[in-house]
Amino acid sequence: MYETFDHTADLGLRIQAETLERLFEEAAEALSSVLVVNWEQVRPVLQKSVRLEASNWEDLLHDWLSELLVLFALQKLVGRRFEVRFDHQNLPVGGPPEAMGRMRGPTIQLPQEVLEATIWGDMLDPARYQPGPEVKAVTYHGLRLEKQPTGWLAEVILDL
């Protein structure tokens, strides 16, 4: 479930879902429904895969929505259906893996969240789909993602 809320000259998205994967999918749907007014009519005729990495869930949510915005702006891709999967990795710190063997002392491991997603959608055709307001950016201002007793909650502010 998602809803929009006004935020000064911007637009906020509030997303709730039982799982983190579904939250990211709902966030993508929420953004797409802002980008295209009659989003429910978008046909899922094209498919695109996306892979993103970040060191925390908030950055990954920001990067995911920003990637969708870039795909919309540059390739005119409007997503209609989204499937998100996560992988949690520990990556060594200190340089490329081949250099790690030359390092002295213990290797520090940092967690890295990996998102792999499939997007089904269509190209923006103004004769078929009505563009919404211009979204300039997904902001970090007020970005919130938290686990709650009933699932997950996120809030994201879009710069219009």
C-alpha positions in Angstrom: 0.0 0.0 0.0 1.2 3.5 -0.8 -0.1 7.0 -0.6 1.2 10.5 -1.4 1.4 13.5 0.9 2.2 17.1 0.2 5.6 18.4 1.4 6.1 22.1 0.7 6.8 22.3 -3.1 7.6 18.6 -3.2 5.7 15.4 -3.0 6.0 12.7 -0.4 5.5 9.0 -0.8 4.5 6.8 2.2 4.8 3.1 1.6 3.9 0.2 3.8 4.4 -3.5 3.1 4.7 -6.8 4.9 8.1 -7.6 3.5 11.1 -5.5 2.5 10.9 -6.8 -1.1 7.3 -5.8 -1.4 8.1 -2.4 0.1 10.6 -1.7 -2.7 8.1 -3.0 -5.3 5.4 -0.7 -3.9 7.8 2.2 -3.8 8.5 1.7 -7.5 4.7 1.5 -8.2 4.2 4.7 -6.2 6.9 6.6 -8.2 5.5 5.3 -11.5 2.0 6.4 -10.6 3.3 9.9 -10.1 5.3 9.8 -13.4 2.2 8.7 -15.4 -1.3 9.7 -14.4 -3.0 6.7 -15.9 -0.3 4.3 -14.7 -2.8 1.5 -14.3 -3.1 1.4 -18.1 0.6 0.9 -18.7 1.1 -2.4 -20.5 3.9 -4.7 -19.3 5.3 -5.4 -22.8 9.0 -4.7 -22.2 11.4 -6.2 -19.6 14.5 -4.8 -18.0 16.8 -6.1 -15.3 18.5 -3.9 -12.7 21.2 -4.6 -10.2 22.2 -2.1 -7.5 24.4 -2.2 -4.4 24.5 0.0 -1.3 25.8 -0.2 2.2 22.4 0.3 3.8 18.7 -0.1 3.1 18.0 3.6 3.0 20.6 4.2 0.3 19.4 1.2 -1.6 15.8 2.5 -1.6 17.0 6.0 -2.7 19.2 4.5 -5.5 16.4 2.1 -6.6 13.9 5.0 -7.1 16.6 7.2 -8.6 17.4 4.4 -11.1 13.7 4.2 -12.1 13.6 8.0 -12.5 16.7 7.8 -14.8 15.2 5.0 -16.9 12.0 7.1 -17.3 13.9 10.3 -18.2 16.5 8.8 -20.6 14.8 5.7 -22.0 11.2 6.7 -21.5 10.6 3.4 -19.7 7.4 3.4 -17.5 7.4 0.5 -15.1 4.1 -1.3 -14.5 5.2 -4.4 -12.6 8.3 -4.9 -10.4 9.9 -8.0 -8.9 12.7 -7.3 -6.3 15.1 -9.7 -4.7 17.8 -9.0 -2.2 21.2 -10.5 -1.4 23.3 -9.6 1.6 27.1 -9.7 1.0 30.1 -8.9 3.1 32.8 -7.2 1.0 36.4 -6.8 1.9 37.6 -3.2 2.6 41.0 -2.1 1.4 41.1 -2.4 -2.4 40.3 -4.9 -5.1 40.3 -8.6 -4.2 43.6 -9.3 -6.0 45.3 -6.7 -3.7 43.8 -8.2 -0.6 46.4 -11.0 -0.5 49.2 -8.4 -0.2 47.6 -6.6 2.8 48.8 -7.2 6.3 46.5 -7.7 9.2 42.9 -8.7 9.3 40.5 -7.9 6.4 37.6 -5.7 7.5 34.3 -6.8 6.1 31.5 -4.3 5.4 27.9 -5.4 4.7 26.7 -4.6 1.2 23.0 -4.9 0.3 22.4 -6.0 -3.3 19.1 -5.4 -5.1 18.3 -7.4 -8.2 15.0 -6.4 -9.9 13.0 -7.1 -13.0 10.9 -4.3 -14.4 8.0 -4.9 -16.8 6.6 -1.9 -18.5 6.2 0.1 -21.7 7.7 3.1 -23.5 6.1 6.5 -22.6 3.7 7.2 -25.5 1.8 10.5 -24.8 -0.9 9.3 -27.1 -1.5 6.4 -24.7 -0.1 7.5 -21.3 -0.6 10.8 -19.7 2.6 12.1 -18.2 2.4 13.4 -14.6 4.3 16.2 -13.0 8.1 16.4 -13.7 10.0 14.7 -11.0 13.5 16.2 -10.8 15.0 13.9 -8.2 14.5 11.5 -5.3 15.8 13.3 -2.3 17.4 12.2 1.0 15.4 14.8 2.8 13.1 13.0 5.2 14.0 9.6 3.8 12.8 7.0 6.3 12.8 3.2 6.2 12.0 1.2 9.3 10.8 -2.2 10.5 7.5 -2.1 12.3 5.5 -4.8 14.1 3.3 -5.3 11.1 6.0 -5.0 8.4 7.9 -2.1 6.9 7.3 1.6 6.5 9.1 4.1 4.2 8.8 7.7 3.4 10.5 9.4 0.5 10.3 13.0 -0.8 10.3 13.7 -4.5 11.6 17.0 -5.8 9.1 18.3 -8.3 
